[in-house]
Amino acid sequence: MADEQFDVVIVGGAIMGAAVAYFLTHDPGFRGSVAVIERDPTYARSATTLSAASIRQQFSTPENIRMSRFGVTFLREIRERFGADADVAFHEGGYLLLAGASGAAVLNANQTVQRSEGADIALMDPELLKRTFPWFSVEGLEAGALGRSGEGWFDAHMLLQLLRRAAQARGATFMHAEAVGIDRDGGRITGVTLADGRRLGCGVLVNAAGPQAGTVAALAGVPLPVEPRKRCVFVVACRTALPGMPLIVDPSGFWIRPEGSVFLCGMPPAETEDVRADDDFEIAYGLFEDVLWPALAARIPAMEALKLQRAWAGHYDFNTVDHNAIIGPHPEIGNLLFINGFSGHGVQHAPAAGRAVAELIVHGRFVSLDLSILNYERLAAGRPVRELNVI
């Protein structure tokens, strides 16, 4: 017997869960009840608030580009949705993806896809790169792709709070709790057991558990190839002005962008050192000292004299199959929906993905944007949809 019954229970109350709750409660066709379960209501260790909170249209998968384009519109219209005082500090500073000889063809092919989807991406040769950004070295570069509009960075924590508060104002219940069990009756989820012993009955269950999504799916006896991968963000200061810096992604793997008077930067570790434990928040200073800093200084000579100010670690919800999101219902458990595995681009795609899952619940289909290519079935069927631009 359930202690409480809800039409929709969402496991995970960070950006994905909050986005689903927001779009559900703001859909005129939805008249049900919503509960959002979140084990860390401070969000101090949330992948959302520990992310670098950037948005780009430079993807290789058309559906990812379309989700980004909706995300950009959502950020630009934030005051129309949430009120005149709403602000997520959206700065359209652009992305600059750099490529050497081995990556130039992929960069060019991706740009063709991006332009066909309406993204404002310009290809640049080394000479144009040097004229536009005289403070960095073009050694070893064949090309760069610059997002001239519709790309940049924002405050993910503020976006999360806006979504959360708006959903609460429309009746969504956010609970400080942890899901430790999922009840199934054949091909249907019937409820969720919480760590405090309570049981919530549900009509629909949404897995929005971020890096813990694989663990939550396992509670229902369902395999999900999503696992946490630790990523570190380093905050550095540079004495030399670097005017007009976009978010730069280097062929060596590092990324860097301005944040006020300082810079955020990072890079993935070697595969053999890629941490998969979601409780590991230890900062990889060795990665910074031995790999990231030398790469930064080689590309941006002024960074040779940088000063490390602080750093933090968070986690990607990493889809080990194709690095792409998993959105939609389980093929045999129709009331279990996934919104998982974004592999580092979840915050920027939360508005579009949250809207998509809400539409599936309310209307039984994708209404605004067809994301069926990102379904769960592709994983078991061996039909990966590979995203080539994972940062």
C-alpha positions as a Markdown table, in Angstrom:
| # | Residue | x | y | z |
|---|---|---|---|---|
| 1 | Met | 0.0 | 0.0 | 0.0 |
| 2 | Ala | 1.5 | 3.4 | -1.0 |
| 3 | Asp | 1.8 | 6.1 | 1.6 |
| 4 | Glu | 1.1 | 8.7 | -1.2 |
| 5 | Gln | 0.0 | 8.4 | -4.8 |
| 6 | Phe | 1.2 | 10.6 | -7.7 |
| 7 | Asp | 0.5 | 10.6 | -11.4 |
| 8 | Val | 4.2 | 11.2 | -12.1 |
| 9 | Val | 7.2 | 10.5 | -9.9 |
| 10 | Ile | 10.6 | 11.9 | -11.1 |
| 11 | Val | 13.7 | 10.5 | -9.6 |
| 12 | Gly | 16.3 | 13.3 | -9.6 |
| 13 | Gly | 15.5 | 16.9 | -9.0 |
| 14 | Ala | 18.4 | 18.7 | -10.7 |
| 15 | Ile | 18.2 | 20.3 | -14.1 |
| 16 | Met | 16.6 | 17.3 | -15.9 |
| 17 | Gly | 14.0 | 16.5 | -13.3 |
| 18 | Ala | 13.2 | 20.2 | -12.7 |
| 19 | Ala | 12.8 | 20.7 | -16.5 |
| 20 | Val | 10.4 | 17.8 | -16.8 |
| 21 | Ala | 8.4 | 19.0 | -13.8 |
| 22 | Tyr | 8.3 | 22.6 | -15.3 |
| 23 | Phe | 7.0 | 21.5 | -18.7 |
| 24 | Leu | 4.5 | 19.1 | -17.2 |
| 25 | Thr | 3.0 | 21.6 | -14.9 |
| 26 | His | 2.8 | 24.2 | -17.6 |
| 27 | Asp | 1.2 | 22.0 | -20.2 |
| 28 | Pro | -2.5 | 22.9 | -20.4 |
| 29 | Gly | -3.3 | 19.2 | -21.1 |
| 30 | Phe | -1.8 | 18.0 | -17.8 |
| 31 | Arg | -4.1 | 17.9 | -14.7 |
| 32 | Gly | -2.1 | 15.4 | -12.7 |
| 33 | Ser | 0.1 | 15.4 | -9.6 |
| 34 | Val | 4.0 | 15.4 | -9.8 |
| 35 | Ala | 6.5 | 14.4 | -7.2 |
| 36 | Val | 10.3 | 15.1 | -7.7 |
| 37 | Ile | 12.6 | 13.1 | -5.5 |
| 38 | Glu | 16.0 | 14.7 | -4.8 |
| 39 | Arg | 18.6 | 13.3 | -2.4 |
| 40 | Asp | 20.6 | 16.5 | -2.2 |
| 41 | Pro | 18.3 | 19.5 | -2.0 |
| 42 | Thr | 21.3 | 21.8 | -1.6 |
| 43 | Tyr | 22.6 | 20.7 | -5.0 |
| 44 | Ala | 26.1 | 21.1 | -3.6 |
| 45 | Arg | 27.3 | 18.0 | -5.4 |
| 46 | Ser | 24.9 | 18.1 | -8.3 |
| 47 | Ala | 26.3 | 17.6 | -11.8 |
| 48 | Thr | 24.1 | 20.6 | -12.8 |
| 49 | Thr | 25.6 | 23.2 | -10.4 |
| 50 | Leu | 29.2 | 21.8 | -10.8 |
| 51 | Ser | 29.1 | 22.0 | -14.6 |
| 52 | Ala | 30.7 | 24.8 | -16.7 |
| 53 | Ala | 27.2 | 25.7 | -17.9 |
| 54 | Ser | 27.8 | 26.4 | -21.6 |
| 55 | Ile | 25.6 | 26.0 | -24.7 |
| 56 | Arg | 26.7 | 25.3 | -28.2 |
| 57 | Gln | 25.2 | 24.3 | -31.6 |
| 58 | Gln | 28.4 | 22.6 | -32.7 |
| 59 | Phe | 27.3 | 19.0 | -32.6 |
| 60 | Ser | 27.4 | 16.2 | -35.2 |
| 61 | Thr | 23.9 | 14.9 | -34.4 |
| 62 | Pro | 21.0 | 17.0 | -35.9 |
| 63 | Glu | 18.8 | 16.3 | -32.9 |
| 64 | Asn | 21.4 | 17.7 | -30.6 |
| 65 | Ile | 21.7 | 20.8 | -32.7 |
| 66 | Arg | 17.9 | 21.2 | -32.6 |
| 67 | Met | 17.8 | 20.8 | -28.8 |
| 68 | Ser | 20.5 | 23.5 | -28.5 |
| 69 | Arg | 18.6 | 25.8 | -30.7 |
| 70 | Phe | 15.6 | 25.5 | -28.5 |
| 71 | Gly | 17.8 | 25.9 | -25.5 |
| 72 | Val | 19.2 | 29.2 | -26.9 |
| 73 | Thr | 15.7 | 30.5 | -27.5 |
| 74 | Phe | 14.7 | 29.5 | -24.0 |
| 75 | Leu | 17.6 | 31.4 | -22.5 |
| 76 | Arg | 17.0 | 34.5 | -24.6 |
| 77 | Glu | 13.3 | 34.5 | -23.5 |
| 78 | Ile | 14.0 | 33.8 | -19.9 |
| 79 | Arg | 12.2 | 37.0 | -18.7 |
| 80 | Glu | 9.2 | 36.3 | -20.8 |
| 81 | Arg | 8.8 | 32.9 | -19.1 |
| 82 | Phe | 9.8 | 33.7 | -15.6 |
| 83 | Gly | 9.3 | 37.4 | -15.0 |
| 84 | Ala | 11.1 | 40.7 | -15.5 |
| 85 | Asp | 13.6 | 39.9 | -12.7 |
| 86 | Ala | 14.7 | 36.5 | -14.0 |
| 87 | Asp | 18.3 | 36.4 | -15.1 |
| 88 | Val | 20.6 | 33.5 | -15.9 |
| 89 | Ala | 23.5 | 35.7 | -17.1 |
| 90 | Phe | 23.5 | 34.3 | -20.6 |
| 91 | His | 26.6 | 35.5 | -22.4 |
| 92 | Glu | 26.7 | 34.7 | -26.1 |
| 93 | Gly | 30.5 | 34.6 | -26.3 |
| 94 | Gly | 30.6 | 31.7 | -28.9 |
| 95 | Tyr | 32.5 | 28.5 | -29.2 |
| 96 | Leu | 35.7 | 28.0 | -31.2 |
| 97 | Leu | 36.4 | 24.4 | -32.1 |
| 98 | Leu | 40.0 | 24.0 | -33.4 |
| 99 | Ala | 41.2 | 21.1 | -35.6 |
| 100 | Gly | 44.6 | 19.9 | -36.8 |
| 101 | Ala | 45.2 | 17.9 | -40.0 |
| 102 | Ser | 43.5 | 14.8 | -38.6 |
| 103 | Gly | 40.3 | 16.6 | -37.5 |
| 104 | Ala | 39.7 | 19.2 | -40.2 |
| 105 | Ala | 37.6 | 16.9 | -42.4 |
| 106 | Val | 35.3 | 16.1 | -39.4 |
| 107 | Leu | 35.1 | 19.7 | -38.5 |
| 108 | Asn | 34.1 | 20.6 | -42.0 |
| 109 | Ala | 31.5 | 17.8 | -42.3 |
| 110 | Asn | 30.0 | 18.8 | -38.9 |
| 111 | Gln | 29.8 | 22.4 | -40.0 |
| 112 | Thr | 27.8 | 21.4 | -43.0 |
| 113 | Val | 25.3 | 19.6 | -40.8 |
| 114 | Gln | 25.2 | 22.5 | -38.4 |
| 115 | Arg | 24.6 | 25.1 | -41.2 |
| 116 | Ser | 21.8 | 22.9 | -42.6 |
| 117 | Glu | 20.1 | 23.1 | -39.2 |
| 118 | Gly | 20.3 | 26.9 | -39.2 |
| 119 | Ala | 23.3 | 27.2 | -36.8 |
| 120 | Asp | 25.5 | 30.3 | -37.4 |
| 121 | Ile | 28.9 | 28.6 | -37.6 |
| 122 | Ala | 31.8 | 29.9 | -39.7 |
| 123 | Leu | 34.9 | 28.0 | -40.8 |
| 124 | Met | 38.2 | 29.8 | -40.4 |
| 125 | Asp | 41.6 | 28.9 | -41.8 |
| 126 | Pro | 44.8 | 29.5 | -39.8 |
| 127 | Glu | 45.4 | 32.9 | -41.3 |
| 128 | Leu | 42.0 | 34.2 | -40.3 |
| 129 | Leu | 42.3 | 32.6 | -36.9 |
| 130 | Lys | 45.5 | 34.5 | -36.3 |
| 131 | Arg | 44.1 | 37.8 | -37.5 |
| 132 | Thr | 41.0 | 37.4 | -35.3 |
| 133 | Phe | 42.7 | 36.0 | -32.2 |
| 134 | Pro | 46.3 | 37.3 | -32.3 |
| 135 | Trp | 47.0 | 36.2 | -28.8 |
| 136 | Phe | 47.0 | 32.5 | -29.6 |
| 137 | Ser | 49.2 | 30.2 | -31.6 |
| 138 | Val | 47.9 | 28.6 | -34.8 |
| 139 | Glu | 50.8 | 26.0 | -34.8 |
| 140 | Gly | 49.5 | 22.6 | -35.9 |
| 141 | Leu | 46.0 | 23.9 | -36.8 |
| 142 | Glu | 44.2 | 23.4 | -40.1 |
| 143 | Ala | 40.9 | 25.0 | -39.3 |
| 144 | Gly | 38.6 | 26.4 | -36.7 |
| 145 | Ala | 34.8 | 26.6 | -36.4 |
| 146 | Leu | 33.4 | 29.6 | -34.7 |
| 147 | Gly | 29.8 | 30.0 | -33.5 |
| 148 | Arg | 29.1 | 33.6 | -34.3 |
| 149 | Ser | 25.7 | 33.6 | -32.4 |
| 150 | Gly | 23.6 | 31.3 | -30.4 |
| 151 | Glu | 26.5 | 29.9 | -28.3 |
| 152 | Gly | 28.0 | 30.9 | -25.0 |
| 153 | Trp | 27.6 | 30.3 | -21.3 |
| 154 | Phe | 25.1 | 31.0 | -18.4 |
| 155 | Asp | 24.4 | 30.4 | -14.7 |
| 156 | Ala | 23.1 | 26.8 | -14.4 |
| 157 | His | 22.2 | 27.2 | -10.7 |
| 158 | Met | 19.9 | 30.1 | -11.5 |
| 159 | Leu | 18.3 | 28.2 | -14.4 |
| 160 | Leu | 17.7 | 25.3 | -12.1 |
| 161 | Gln | 16.1 | 27.5 | -9.4 |
| 162 | Leu | 13.8 | 29.2 | -11.9 |
| 163 | Leu | 12.6 | 25.8 | -13.3 |
| 164 | Arg | 12.1 | 24.4 | -9.8 |
| 165 | Arg | 10.2 | 27.4 | -8.4 |
| 166 | Ala | 8.0 | 27.6 | -11.4 |
| 167 | Ala | 7.1 | 23.9 | -11.2 |
| 168 | Gln | 6.4 | 24.2 | -7.4 |
| 169 | Ala | 4.2 | 27.2 | -8.1 |
| 170 | Arg | 2.1 | 25.0 | -10.3 |
| 171 | Gly | 1.8 | 22.3 | -7.7 |
| 172 | Ala | 4.8 | 20.0 | -8.1 |
| 173 | Thr | 6.1 | 18.5 | -4.9 |
| 174 | Phe | 9.9 | 18.4 | -4.4 |
| 175 | Met | 10.9 | 15.9 | -1.8 |
| 176 | His | 14.2 | 15.5 | 0.1 |
| 177 | Ala | 14.5 | 11.8 | -0.3 |
| 178 | Glu | 16.4 | 9.0 | -1.9 |
| 179 | Ala | 14.9 | 6.2 | -4.0 |
| 180 | Val | 16.1 | 2.8 | -2.8 |
| 181 | Gly | 13.6 | 0.5 | -4.5 |
| 182 | Ile | 11.3 | 0.4 | -7.6 |
| 183 | Asp | 8.3 | -1.8 | -7.6 |
| 184 | Arg | 7.2 | -3.5 | -10.8 |
| 185 | Asp | 4.1 | -5.5 | -11.7 |
| 186 | Gly | 5.1 | -7.2 | -14.9 |
| 187 | Gly | 5.5 | -4.6 | -17.6 |
| 188 | Arg | 4.5 | -1.7 | -15.4 |
| 189 | Ile | 6.2 | 0.4 | -12.6 |
| 190 | Thr | 3.8 | 0.7 | -9.6 |
| 191 | Gly | 5.8 | 2.7 | -7.1 |
| 192 | Val | 9.1 | 3.8 | -5.5 |
| 193 | Thr | 10.4 | 3.0 | -2.1 |
| 194 | Leu | 12.3 | 5.7 | -0.3 |
| 195 | Ala | 15.2 | 5.4 | 2.1 |
| 196 | Asp | 13.0 | 6.5 | 5.0 |
| 197 | Gly | 10.6 | 3.6 | 4.4 |
| 198 | Arg | 7.9 | 5.5 | 2.6 |
| 199 | Arg | 6.4 | 4.2 | -0.6 |
| 200 | Leu | 5.2 | 6.5 | -3.4 |
| 201 | Gly | 2.7 | 5.0 | -5.9 |
| 202 | Cys | 3.0 | 6.3 | -9.4 |
| 203 | Gly | 1.4 | 6.2 | -12.8 |
| 204 | Val | 4.6 | 7.2 | -14.6 |
| 205 | Leu | 8.2 | 7.0 | -13.4 |
| 206 | Val | 10.9 | 9.3 | -14.9 |
| 207 | Asn | 14.5 | 8.4 | -14.4 |
| 208 | Ala | 16.2 | 11.8 | -14.2 |
| 209 | Ala | 19.0 | 10.7 | -11.9 |
| 210 | Gly | 22.0 | 12.1 | -13.8 |
| 211 | Pro | 25.2 | 10.3 | -13.1 |
| 212 | Gln | 23.3 | 7.9 | -10.8 |
| 213 | Ala | 20.8 | 7.0 | -13.6 |
| 214 | Gly | 22.3 | 3.5 | -14.2 |
| 215 | Thr | 21.9 | 2.7 | -10.5 |
| 216 | Val | 18.3 | 3.9 | -10.5 |
| 217 | Ala | 17.5 | 1.9 | -13.6 |
| 218 | Ala | 18.9 | -1.2 | -11.9 |
| 219 | Leu | 16.4 | -0.9 | -9.1 |
| 220 | Ala | 13.8 | -1.7 | -11.7 |
| 221 | Gly | 15.8 | -4.5 | -13.1 |
| 222 | Val | 16.6 | -2.6 | -16.2 |
| 223 | Pro | 20.2 | -2.2 | -17.7 |
| 224 | Leu | 21.2 | 1.4 | -18.6 |
| 225 | Pro | 24.7 | 2.1 | -19.9 |
| 226 | Val | 25.1 | 5.4 | -18.0 |
| 227 | Glu | 27.8 | 5.9 | -15.4 |
| 228 | Pro | 29.4 | 8.8 | -13.6 |
| 229 | Arg | 32.7 | 10.2 | -15.0 |
| 230 | Lys | 34.6 | 12.7 | -13.0 |
| 231 | Arg | 35.5 | 16.0 | -14.6 |
| 232 | Cys | 37.5 | 18.9 | -13.0 |
| 233 | Val | 37.1 | 22.6 | -13.6 |
| 234 | Phe | 40.0 | 24.9 | -12.9 |
| 235 | Val | 39.8 | 28.6 | -12.4 |
| 236 | Val | 42.9 | 30.5 | -13.5 |
| 237 | Ala | 43.9 | 34.1 | -13.7 |
| 238 | Cys | 46.1 | 35.6 | -16.5 |
| 239 | Arg | 47.9 | 38.9 | -16.4 |
| 240 | Thr | 47.7 | 39.5 | -20.1 |
| 241 | Ala | 44.4 | 40.6 | -21.7 |
| 242 | Leu | 42.9 | 38.1 | -24.1 |
| 243 | Pro | 40.2 | 40.2 | -25.9 |
| 244 | Gly | 37.2 | 38.5 | -27.5 |
| 245 | Met | 37.9 | 35.0 | -26.2 |
| 246 | Pro | 35.1 | 32.6 | -27.0 |
| 247 | Leu | 35.0 | 29.1 | -25.4 |
| 248 | Ile | 37.9 | 27.4 | -27.1 |
| 249 | Val | 38.2 | 23.6 | -27.6 |
| 250 | Asp | 41.7 | 22.6 | -28.6 |
| 251 | Pro | 42.7 | 19.4 | -30.5 |
| 252 | Ser | 44.7 | 18.4 | -27.4 |
| 253 | Gly | 41.4 | 18.1 | -25.6 |
| 254 | Phe | 41.4 | 21.1 | -23.3 |
| 255 | Trp | 38.7 | 23.7 | -23.2 |
| 256 | Ile | 38.8 | 27.3 | -21.8 |
| 257 | Arg | 36.5 | 30.2 | -21.5 |
| 258 | Pro | 36.4 | 33.6 | -19.8 |
| 259 | Glu | 34.3 | 34.1 | -16.6 |
| 260 | Gly | 34.5 | 37.8 | -15.6 |
| 261 | Ser | 38.1 | 38.6 | -14.9 |
| 262 | Val | 39.2 | 34.9 | -14.7 |
| 263 | Phe | 39.0 | 31.8 | -16.9 |
| 264 | Leu | 37.5 | 28.4 | -16.5 |
| 265 | Cys | 39.3 | 25.5 | -18.1 |
| 266 | Gly | 39.5 | 21.7 | -18.1 |
| 267 | Met | 40.2 | 18.6 | -20.1 |
| 268 | Pro | 39.2 | 14.9 | -19.8 |
| 269 | Pro | 41.7 | 12.5 | -18.2 |
| 270 | Ala | 43.3 | 9.6 | -20.0 |
| 271 | Glu | 40.8 | 6.7 | -20.4 |
| 272 | Thr | 42.8 | 4.6 | -17.9 |
| 273 | Glu | 42.4 | 7.3 | -15.3 |
| 274 | Asp | 38.8 | 8.1 | -15.9 |
| 275 | Val | 37.1 | 7.9 | -12.5 |
| 276 | Arg | 33.7 | 6.2 | -12.5 |
| 277 | Ala | 32.7 | 6.6 | -8.8 |
| 278 | Asp | 30.0 | 9.2 | -8.2 |
| 279 | Asp | 31.3 | 9.9 | -4.6 |
| 280 | Asp | 34.8 | 10.9 | -5.8 |
| 281 | Phe | 35.2 | 14.7 | -5.7 |
| 282 | Glu | 38.9 | 14.8 | -5.3 |
| 283 | Ile | 40.5 | 17.4 | -7.6 |
| 284 | Ala | 43.0 | 16.1 | -10.1 |
| 285 | Tyr | 45.7 | 18.6 | -9.6 |
| 286 | Gly | 48.2 | 16.3 | -11.4 |
| 287 | Leu | 46.1 | 16.6 | -14.6 |
| 288 | Phe | 46.3 | 20.3 | -14.4 |
| 289 | Glu | 50.1 | 20.5 | -13.7 |
| 290 | Asp | 51.3 | 17.8 | -16.0 |
| 291 | Val | 48.9 | 18.0 | -19.0 |
| 292 | Leu | 46.4 | 20.9 | -19.0 |
| 293 | Trp | 48.7 | 23.8 | -18.1 |
| 294 | Pro | 51.4 | 22.9 | -20.7 |
| 295 | Ala | 48.7 | 22.5 | -23.4 |
| 296 | Leu | 47.2 | 25.9 | -22.5 |
| 297 | Ala | 50.6 | 27.6 | -22.6 |
| 298 | Ala | 51.4 | 26.0 | -26.0 |
| 299 | Arg | 48.2 | 27.4 | -27.5 |
| 300 | Ile | 48.0 | 30.6 | -25.6 |
| 301 | Pro | 51.5 | 31.8 | -24.7 |
| 302 | Ala | 50.2 | 34.3 | -22.1 |
| 303 | Met | 48.9 | 31.3 | -20.1 |
| 304 | Glu | 52.5 | 30.3 | -19.3 |
| 305 | Ala | 52.3 | 32.7 | -16.4 |
| 306 | Leu | 48.8 | 31.9 | -15.3 |
| 307 | Lys | 47.8 | 31.6 | -11.6 |
| 308 | Leu | 45.5 | 28.8 | -10.4 |
| 309 | Gln | 42.9 | 30.3 | -8.1 |
| 310 | Arg | 40.6 | 27.4 | -7.3 |
| 311 | Ala | 39.1 | 24.2 | -8.7 |
| 312 | Trp | 36.3 | 21.8 | -8.3 |
| 313 | Ala | 35.2 | 18.3 | -9.5 |
| 314 | Gly | 31.8 | 17.1 | -10.7 |
| 315 | His | 30.5 | 14.3 | -12.8 |
| 316 | Tyr | 29.1 | 13.6 | -16.3 |
| 317 | Asp | 26.3 | 11.2 | -16.8 |
| 318 | Phe | 28.3 | 9.3 | -19.4 |
| 319 | Asn | 26.5 | 7.1 | -22.0 |
| 320 | Thr | 29.2 | 4.4 | -22.6 |
| 321 | Val | 27.5 | 3.3 | -25.9 |
| 322 | Asp | 27.4 | 6.4 | -28.1 |
| 323 | His | 27.8 | 9.5 | -25.8 |
| 324 | Asn | 24.3 | 10.6 | -26.6 |
| 325 | Ala | 21.2 | 11.1 | -24.6 |
| 326 | Ile | 18.6 | 8.4 | -23.9 |
| 327 | Ile | 15.1 | 9.9 | -24.1 |
| 328 | Gly | 11.8 | 8.2 | -24.0 |
| 329 | Pro | 10.1 | 5.0 | -22.6 |
| 330 | His | 11.5 | 1.6 | -22.0 |
| 331 | Pro | 10.1 | -0.7 | -24.8 |
| 332 | Glu | 8.7 | -3.3 | -22.4 |
| 333 | Ile | 7.9 | -1.0 | -19.4 |
| 334 | Gly | 5.9 | 1.8 | -21.0 |
| 335 | Asn | 5.5 | 3.9 | -17.9 |
| 336 | Leu | 9.3 | 4.0 | -17.2 |
| 337 | Leu | 10.8 | 7.0 | -19.1 |
| 338 | Phe | 14.4 | 7.9 | -19.4 |
| 339 | Ile | 16.1 | 11.3 | -19.7 |
| 340 | Asn | 19.7 | 10.3 | -19.2 |
| 341 | Gly | 23.2 | 9.9 | -20.6 |
| 342 | Phe | 23.9 | 13.4 | -22.0 |
| 343 | Ser | 27.6 | 12.9 | -21.5 |
| 344 | Gly | 28.4 | 16.5 | -20.6 |
| 345 | His | 25.8 | 18.4 | -22.6 |
| 346 | Gly | 22.9 | 17.9 | -20.3 |
| 347 | Val | 22.5 | 21.4 | -18.8 |
| 348 | Gln | 22.2 | 23.0 | -22.3 |
| 349 | His | 19.7 | 20.4 | -23.5 |
| 350 | Ala | 17.6 | 20.3 | -20.4 |
| 351 | Pro | 14.8 | 22.6 | -21.7 |
| 352 | Ala | 14.3 | 20.7 | -24.9 |
| 353 | Ala | 14.7 | 17.3 | -23.3 |
| 354 | Gly | 12.4 | 18.2 | -20.4 |
| 355 | Arg | 9.8 | 19.4 | -22.8 |
| 356 | Ala | 10.1 | 16.2 | -24.9 |
| 357 | Val | 9.5 | 13.9 | -21.9 |
| 358 | Ala | 6.6 | 16.0 | -20.7 |
| 359 | Glu | 5.0 | 15.8 | -24.1 |
| 360 | Leu | 5.4 | 12.0 | -24.1 |
| 361 | Ile | 3.6 | 11.8 | -20.7 |
| 362 | Val | 0.8 | 14.2 | -21.6 |
| 363 | His | 0.3 | 13.5 | -25.3 |
| 364 | Gly | 1.9 | 10.1 | -25.8 |
| 365 | Arg | 4.2 | 11.4 | -28.5 |
| 366 | Phe | 6.8 | 14.0 | -29.3 |
| 367 | Val | 5.0 | 17.2 | -30.3 |
| 368 | Ser | 7.6 | 20.0 | -30.7 |
| 369 | Leu | 10.7 | 18.1 | -31.6 |
| 370 | Asp | 11.0 | 14.5 | -32.7 |
| 371 | Leu | 13.7 | 12.9 | -30.6 |
| 372 | Ser | 12.8 | 9.3 | -31.3 |
| 373 | Ile | 16.3 | 8.6 | -32.7 |
| 374 | Leu | 17.5 | 8.9 | -29.1 |
| 375 | Asn | 15.3 | 6.1 | -27.9 |
| 376 | Tyr | 16.3 | 3.3 | -25.5 |
| 377 | Glu | 15.7 | 0.6 | -28.1 |
| 378 | Arg | 18.8 | 1.6 | -30.1 |
| 379 | Leu | 21.1 | 0.5 | -27.2 |
| 380 | Ala | 20.0 | -3.2 | -27.2 |
| 381 | Ala | 19.6 | -3.3 | -31.0 |
| 382 | Gly | 23.1 | -2.1 | -31.6 |
| 383 | Arg | 22.1 | 1.0 | -33.5 |
| 384 | Pro | 24.3 | 3.6 | -31.8 |
| 385 | Val | 23.8 | 7.3 | -32.7 |
| 386 | Arg | 27.3 | 8.5 | -32.2 |
| 387 | Glu | 27.9 | 12.1 | -31.1 |
| 388 | Leu | 31.4 | 13.1 | -32.4 |
| 389 | Asn | 31.6 | 16.5 | -30.6 |
| 390 | Val | 31.8 | 15.4 | -26.9 |
| 391 | Ile | 33.7 | 17.9 | -24.8 |
